[in-house]
């Protein structure tokens, strides 16, 4: 089980998730506004993304490693890191992730 789902990390993650949801309104991956009224499974629903994925050594509950994201952006990013030849591996985000679909006109059934 992932570290952000158990023990002390779980309560820290939840506290930081609430802070981010209350104070942020822009997706850290694509840079577009996030509609906080949408609910999962809508692809534009808000969720929390680990900037450096836990699988790549990112901290599971530190607020500095968490950002607001659209659900679809977070799923597309997965545990990828962006390869920058001048700086090494960097987190995917802030518009360096190519989007495969424009979800802005999505209509749920």
GUMI-922854 format. One record per residue (C-alpha): residue number from 1; chain; y negated, x, z. Coordinates in pm, 1 decimal. Each point is the difference from the previous one (the first is absolute). Layout:
<pts>
+-----+--------+----------+----------+----------+
! num ! chaine !        y !        x !        z !
+-----+--------+----------+----------+----------+
! NUM !      A !        Y !        X !        Z !
...
+-----+--------+----------+----------+----------+
</pts>
This chain:
<pts>
+-----+--------+----------+----------+----------+
! num ! chaine !        y !        x !        z !
+-----+--------+----------+----------+----------+
!   1 !      A !      0.0 !      0.0 !      0.0 !
!   2 !      A !   -354.2 !    120.4 !    -78.3 !
!   3 !      A !   -205.7 !    144.1 !    284.6 !
!   4 !      A !   -285.4 !   -251.5 !    -46.2 !
!   5 !      A !    247.4 !   -281.4 !     71.4 !
!   6 !      A !    126.4 !    120.3 !    340.3 !
!   7 !      A !   -114.3 !    124.7 !    340.7 !
!   8 !      A !   -349.3 !    121.4 !     77.7 !
!   9 !      A !    -86.3 !     39.2 !   -368.1 !
!  10 !      A !     53.0 !   -374.5 !    -50.8 !
!  11 !      A !   -266.9 !   -103.1 !    250.4 !
!  12 !      A !   -241.7 !    269.7 !   -124.3 !
!  13 !      A !     59.9 !   -103.4 !   -361.9 !
!  14 !      A !    -63.5 !   -367.8 !     83.2 !
!  15 !      A !   -321.8 !     80.1 !    189.1 !
!  16 !      A !   -127.8 !    216.7 !   -286.4 !
!  17 !      A !    111.3 !   -259.7 !   -258.9 !
!  18 !      A !   -211.4 !   -265.1 !    174.3 !
!  19 !      A !   -303.0 !    235.5 !      7.1 !
!  20 !      A !     30.9 !     76.1 !   -371.1 !
!  21 !      A !     53.5 !   -365.0 !    -96.6 !
!  22 !      A !   -311.9 !    -97.0 !    198.4 !
!  23 !      A !   -229.4 !    274.0 !   -129.7 !
!  24 !      A !    103.5 !     85.0 !   -358.8 !
!  25 !      A !    -19.1 !   -205.1 !   -318.6 !
!  26 !      A !     80.4 !    242.4 !   -284.1 !
!  27 !      A !    339.4 !    122.3 !   -121.7 !
!  28 !      A !     34.5 !    371.9 !     70.7 !
!  29 !      A !    222.6 !     40.3 !   -306.5 !
!  30 !      A !   -177.9 !   -186.4 !   -282.4 !
!  31 !      A !   -348.0 !    -33.3 !    152.6 !
!  32 !      A !    -23.3 !   -376.8 !    -63.3 !
!  33 !      A !    -90.7 !   -263.5 !    262.7 !
!  34 !      A !    285.1 !   -147.8 !    205.4 !
!  35 !      A !      7.8 !   -377.0 !     58.2 !
!  36 !      A !    103.1 !    -27.4 !    364.9 !
!  37 !      A !     93.0 !   -368.7 !    -38.9 !
!  38 !      A !    296.5 !     73.9 !   -228.4 !
!  39 !      A !    347.3 !     13.5 !    149.8 !
!  40 !      A !    315.8 !    183.6 !   -104.2 !
!  41 !      A !    169.4 !    -30.1 !   -252.9 !
!  42 !      A !   -326.6 !    -22.9 !   -199.2 !
!  43 !      A !    -37.1 !    341.8 !   -170.2 !
!  44 !      A !   -365.4 !     28.4 !    106.0 !
!  45 !      A !     73.3 !    -78.3 !    367.3 !
!  46 !      A !   -131.7 !    253.9 !    252.1 !
!  47 !      A !    233.2 !    253.0 !    160.4 !
!  48 !      A !    -18.9 !    337.5 !    170.1 !
!  49 !      A !     89.5 !    313.5 !   -195.9 !
!  50 !      A !     96.1 !    338.2 !    142.5 !
!  51 !      A !   -225.3 !    244.6 !   -187.1 !
!  52 !      A !    250.6 !    282.7 !     40.6 !
!  53 !      A !    335.6 !   -182.4 !    -15.8 !
!  54 !      A !    220.6 !     24.4 !    309.4 !
!  55 !      A !    277.5 !    128.2 !   -229.0 !
!  56 !      A !   -229.1 !    291.8 !    -98.5 !
!  57 !      A !    -95.4 !     91.6 !    356.8 !
!  58 !      A !   -289.0 !   -239.9 !     60.1 !
!  59 !      A !    -68.8 !   -124.1 !    352.0 !
!  60 !      A !    146.4 !   -348.9 !     49.6 !
!  61 !      A !   -278.7 !   -147.2 !    214.9 !
!  62 !      A !   -311.0 !    223.9 !     -7.0 !
!  63 !      A !   -298.6 !   -201.9 !   -123.4 !
!  64 !      A !   -108.2 !    299.6 !   -210.8 !
!  65 !      A !    320.8 !    -44.0 !   -203.7 !
!  66 !      A !    -40.6 !   -375.9 !    -51.8 !
!  67 !      A !   -205.1 !   -191.4 !   -253.8 !
!  68 !      A !    -41.6 !   -354.6 !   -124.8 !
!  69 !      A !    169.7 !    -69.0 !   -333.5 !
!  70 !      A !    111.7 !   -279.9 !   -228.1 !
!  71 !      A !    370.9 !    -71.2 !     39.2 !
!  72 !      A !     63.9 !     76.1 !   -370.0 !
!  73 !      A !   -196.4 !    327.9 !     12.3 !
!  74 !      A !    194.6 !    109.6 !    308.0 !
!  75 !      A !    333.3 !    -88.0 !   -163.7 !
!  76 !      A !    -94.2 !    186.0 !   -316.9 !
!  77 !      A !   -115.2 !    305.5 !    194.1 !
!  78 !      A !    322.8 !      3.5 !    204.1 !
!  79 !      A !     49.0 !    352.4 !    144.3 !
!  80 !      A !   -163.2 !    184.4 !   -290.7 !
!  81 !      A !   -240.7 !    288.0 !     39.8 !
!  82 !      A !   -253.8 !     90.5 !   -268.0 !
!  83 !      A !     42.4 !    349.6 !   -146.2 !
!  84 !      A !   -334.7 !    180.1 !    -24.1 !
!  85 !      A !     38.3 !    349.9 !   -141.3 !
!  86 !      A !   -306.1 !    126.8 !    189.5 !
!  87 !      A !     84.1 !   -153.3 !    340.0 !
!  88 !      A !    377.6 !    -51.5 !      5.4 !
!  89 !      A !    156.3 !   -336.7 !     82.5 !
!  90 !      A !   -247.3 !   -268.9 !    105.5 !
!  91 !      A !     45.6 !   -363.7 !    100.6 !
!  92 !      A !     -1.1 !   -252.0 !   -281.9 !
!  93 !      A !   -309.9 !   -211.6 !     27.5 !
!  94 !      A !   -360.5 !    -61.8 !    -92.1 !
!  95 !      A !     77.5 !    -82.1 !   -358.7 !
!  96 !      A !    229.5 !    292.5 !    -87.7 !
!  97 !      A !    297.9 !   -239.6 !    -14.4 !
!  98 !      A !     35.2 !   -156.6 !   -346.2 !
!  99 !      A !     31.4 !   -375.3 !     32.0 !
! 100 !      A !    273.3 !   -159.0 !   -212.3 !
! 101 !      A !   -132.3 !   -355.2 !     30.3 !
! 102 !      A !   -333.7 !   -167.0 !     63.1 !
! 103 !      A !     75.4 !   -230.4 !    295.6 !
! 104 !      A !   -351.3 !   -143.6 !     29.2 !
! 105 !      A !     88.0 !   -315.9 !   -198.5 !
! 106 !      A !    338.0 !    -55.5 !    167.7 !
! 107 !      A !     76.7 !   -361.8 !     88.4 !
! 108 !      A !    276.6 !    -69.5 !    250.2 !
! 109 !      A !    238.1 !   -284.2 !    -72.0 !
+-----+--------+----------+----------+----------+
</pts>
